[in-house]
Structure formats: C-alpha cells, structure tokens
Amino acid sequence: MASKKRPHFAVSSLSYVFSLAAQRGLPFLALPIVSRATTQFEYGAASLAISVGSVLSVIMTLGINAAMPRLYAQPRLNSDRAAWVSLVVVQISFAVVLLAATGCGTLIIGPRIFGPQFNALVTPTLFLAVISSIQMTYQGLAIARGASSRLLAATLLQLVLGLTLAQVLSEAFGGAGYIYALVISSTAATAMLIAFRHPKPDWDVFGVRSGLRLAVPFIGQGLSTWLLALFDRIVIGVILGATQVGGYQVAYMAGSMIGMILEGLQAAWAPRFHRSRNKEKKEVLVKLLSPSLWLTSCMVLLLVSVAPIILPLAAPSYAIDYVLVSLVALSALPRAIYFVAIAGLLNEGRSTAVMMSTMVSAAFTVVTALLLIPSLGIIGGGIVTLAAFMIQSLIVSQRAFAWSLRRTAGLVFFPALATSIVAGIVVLISTLGFRGSILTTIFLVFPVAFASLKALRVFTVVLNSWQEELAPRVLS
C-alpha cells in the first residue's frame, strides 16, 4: 500500500515527545493522586515492584521494539507480507511463555527479598511486564511507520484511563491498585495500536533470522539500561528502605523527564534518517550534536528552576532533595549525545556495539551504587546516574564517530560541567525559599525559551534536508 503524506517534522516531533513523555511520565503525572491515597512506604514498594517488572518486560521484547525502525526501513519485495510481522508474533509468544515460567519463581523470591508486603504486588507486576513488552513493540512499529497521530491517540487513551483508575484503585487497594491502573491503561493503549491493519507474516527463515540477529542484542542493551537507570532504586530499597525509595523516585522522575523528551525527538527523526539515501549520513549526524546539547542544556536549567515550585504541589508530604533532581537532570546532557550516536550505529547494523557500551556503564553503576549509596544515601544514587550516563555516552559516541578520545571526552564532559555550574547557582538561590525559586524561573524562562527555539530551528533545518532524499516507501 502506498504511503500517505507524512506530517511535518515539527508536528510529528511534538506528537512523539508528548506521547513518549506522557506514557513514561504517567507515574509522575499520577503522583499527586497516588501520594494522597498511599503512604510513602506503599508508593516506594510499588515503585520497587515496577522496577523489577521492567526487567521482565525488557527481556520479553526480544529487542524488537528498539530495532523496529531499522527493520521497517529495509526493502520489501511483497507488499502483502512482511518479516517484521513474523518477529512481532515471535515476540508475543515468547512473552507469554516467559510469563508462565517466571510467575511461580517471582512469588517465591520476591517476598524473601522485599518482604511479605510484596505478595500483593506480584500478580499485577507480572501482567504489567507482559503488556508493557507488547506495547513497546507496537510503539516501535508506530514510530517506524511515522504514525505519530496513532501513537498520540493511544497515549491519550492510556493517560486519561490511567489517571482515572489510579485515583479509584489506589484508594481501594493501595500500591497494588496503582499497578493495576497502569496495567489496564497500558492494555487499552496496546489494543488500539494492534487494531490498525498490518500485513501477513513473512516466515522467510533468512529474514526472521537476520531480524533477530539485529534485535536480540537489544535485550542486553535493555537489561543494561535497566541496571543503569533502576539498580540504584533496588540498592536504596534494600539498604535504606522503601520509604527512601518513594522520595528518591519522585526526584528521579522529575529529573528524567528531559530524557523522555529527547527520546520523543529521536522517534521523529531517526526513521527518516534510516530511510535517507544520503551518502554522508555521519556528517549529517554531527550537525545535530550542537543543537541537541543547547536544547538539552536549556531544558535542564529550566527544570532545575521550576522544580522547587512544582514538586511540593505534586507531592506535598514527600521529602524531596533538589540536589538529586539537578544531578539526574544533568544526566540528560550525555543522553542527548547518546541518542544521536546510536542512530549511526543502528543504521550500520552495529547493535552489538550499542549493547556493549551500555553493559560497561551498567557494570559501573552496580559497583559504584553499592559503594556510594551506603555512605552518601540518595545523593550517591544521583552521582552514580550522572557518571554512568557520561561513560555510556563517551563509549557510544567514540564508536559511532571514531574521534579521538580527547575530542569525544570534551564533547561529553564540558557541556555537563558548564551547565552544572549554572544549575548549582540556581539551586543555591532556590534555597532562599519560594520567592527565590520564582525569581530564578522568571529570570531564566525567556532566555531559555529563546535559546531552545533557536536550537530547535537549526535541528529542523538539518532534518528537513533528509526529506528530499528519502528512499521510496514500499509498504505502509
């Protein structure tokens, strides 16, 4: 079927940013509701359960969700059948089998690690893992197709349903009810994405095998990313208790919102990059680094300035450390480089290189979290997060662009250092009280908005140049 006219890059970017940020940020958006219906301990226990469930969901995807934009960009000879559909069927079947295999084990191991209160969270967590894995795969397909409006519609359904059910179920069943709200809303969104017409599976052995060869390394990538992003919560939960996890989770979610926005931007431009026939793709990617860093730096400063105003309203009874918020927000700067660099590696089919860079960072996270969190508390978790993402970005960008170590290190460390100095001044002023936060926000909002718009304009100009060289679509 011939492809329909795609929306303008700016429109699709906004759709993806909102969709992915809203979906990933649903726990944060539900925080004002859940924090009033549960104690900080219950919320921390639920956060731990969700973290454990996310490990299963990463394995259940078989990495197909991350590889889908590249798989979908490959040429097809038969418009009625597609190899990627076969891979989706394999992924769903694998998820169901893994659910049955891990259910009993989780019921036995979970309570021993986290306590008897974990029992009520096991079943909803397992269901959330399965449905999340299927949702991630179909979201990868929607991104690969450029179906931003479809993804947006599914996200809006998930958002409205999730927030509504979080209110009802968390009041009735505590932390378990909160997870069930996420399960039901995710199921509804996934059903909407699956309902769109797809071609028949193409069970060509070579096509399925090559697709799995590209996708499976993303299991290691996903698990490493889980360790990179969530292992600190496990250590805090075991050493400091679930109550500390609740406060840490609030600060971490606030700081990581920028990373969600960057992921949404990449969802808009990466499929276009993979389809482009430009012979100088790496040179084009390099042009995206500077505007990405400027845009991210502006968002970091704005987030740090508004956090003392917004977070007390979202979770008035929670103790929030704004230094931690700043550390996690600063980790978005190396992430900006990472999202550009992995597009180049994935376009060349070097998914193993992406996995290895994240595995090194994950190993660093495990070691340093066990060393720093017992002595520095939750601030240690923030330091580990920032350092680990810097290491990941350093490795993946060096492999993608083959620059000298000195040049790559300068790209990764200098923007973060410069932004951290300004962010530190903002946090210092914010300690003067609510008025200090208001003053810094007013002072920053206009220059930040101007710099952001300028960076986004440069970003759009670079990406629009690809539209003239896109390879023709064979299958919608």
Number of C-alpha atoms within 10 A of each C-alpha: 10 10 11 9 7 12 13 12 19 17 14 23 22 16 24 29 23 21 27 22 21 21 23 16 19 19 23 21 17 19 19 17 21 28 19 16 22 18 17 22 17 21 27 25 25 27 23 26 23 20 20 21 21 23 19 22 27 27 23 27 29 27 26 32 25 26 26 26 26 23 25 23 22 13 14 14 9 11 13 13 17 23 24 25 19 19 25 21 13 16 21 19 13 16 24 14 11 16 18 11 11 12 15 11 10 19 16 12 12 18 16 12 11 18 11 11 14 22 16 17 25 25 16 21 25 24 21 25 26 26 25 24 26 26 24 19 26 22 28 21 25 22 26 28 20 25 19 24 16 17 26 23 16 21 29 16 16 27 24 13 18 26 21 15 21 27 19 17 19 23 17 14 15 21 29 24 23 32 28 23 25 27 22 19 24 25 20 18 24 24 15 19 21 14 8 9 8 12 17 14 16 17 16 11 10 10 17 18 14 12 20 20 15 21 26 21 22 27 21 21 26 24 21 25 22 19 23 25 20 21 23 26 28 21 19 25 22 14 14 16 17 24 19 21 28 28 21 27 21 23 28 27 20 22 25 23 22 25 22 22 25 25 18 22 23 21 26 26 24 23 21 24 25 25 23 19 15 17 8 8 16 16 11 17 18 14 15 20 18 16 21 23 22 21 22 29 27 20 24 28 25 23 21 27 29 19 22 22 18 13 19 14 11 19 20 13 13 19 17 22 16 22 17 22 26 28 28 29 31 32 26 28 31 27 24 28 26 23 22 25 26 21 25 24 20 21 20 12 17 17 23 19 19 26 22 19 20 28 21 16 25 27 15 20 27 17 11 19 28 18 13 17 22 15 11 13 16 26 20 21 29 29 20 29 29 22 19 25 28 24 20 27 30 24 23 26 27 16 19 22 16 10 12 9 13 8 10 19 18 12 19 24 17 11 17 20 13 11 18 19 10 12 24 16 12 23 22 14 18 24 13 10 12 12 13 18 23 17 14 20 22 13 13 17 16 12 13 20 15 12 17 19 14 15 20 17 14 15 20 18 11 15 21 15 13 20 15 11 14 15 16 13 16 15 19 16
